[in-house]
Amino acid sequence: MAVHDDCKLKFLELKAKRSYRFIVFKIEEKIQQVTVEKLGEPNESYEDFTASLPADECRYAVYDFDFTTDENCQKSKIFFVAWSPDTSRIRSKMLYASSKDRFRRELDGVQVELQATDPSEMSLDIVKSRAL
C-alpha cells in the first residue's frame, strides 16, 4: 500500500504548525494508495471530527486533542484513529486492517492509537481518559 506524500506533509503541518485540528485519510482501492480526504480547521470541534467519518466506510484519521491535566497544565496529544464500522464491507475492513501498522509508522509523532467500530468507542470521554 503506497502512502501519498500529501499525507505525511499535512500530518507534519498538524504536528508542527497546528495548521489543522484533524485529518481524515482514505484508501483509494483502485490505485492502492492512502490519500487525504478531509482537513479539519484548527477551530473545529471533536464533534466536527466524528461527523466527518462516514457511517459505513473505513477510514484512518488523526486528531490533535487539547486538554488540561489534573495539575492544570495545558497539553496536547495526537490520536491515530482506525475507524472500521461494522457496516463497512469485509474487503474494506481487511484492507484497512492489513495496512494500518505500515501507515501509522509513516506518521511520526502519534501518541495514542484508538481502534473504533462504533462512535461510542471513540467518545470524548474515552479520548480524555486515554490522553491523561
C-alpha positions, 0 to 999 in steps of 0.5 A: 500500500503506497502512502501519498506524500500529501499525507505525511506533509499535512500530518507534519503541518498538524504536528508542527504548525497546528495548521489543522485540528484533524485529518481524515485519510482514505484508501483509494482501492483502485490505485492502492494508495492512502490519500487525504480526504478531509482537513479539519480547521484548527477551530473545529470541534471533536464533534466536527471530527466524528461527523466527518467519518462516514457511517459505513466506510473505513477510514484512518484519521488523526486528531490533535486533542487539547486538554488540561491535566489534573495539575492544570497544565495545558497539553496536547496529544495526537490520536491515530484513529482506525475507524472500521464500522461494522457496516463497512464491507469485509474487503474494506475492513481487511484492507484497512486492517492489513495496512494500518501498522505500515501507515501509522509508522509513516506518521511520526509523532502519534501518541495514542492509537484508538481502534473504533467500530462504533462512535461510542468507542471513540467518545470524548470521554474515552479520548480524555481518559486515554490522553491523561 
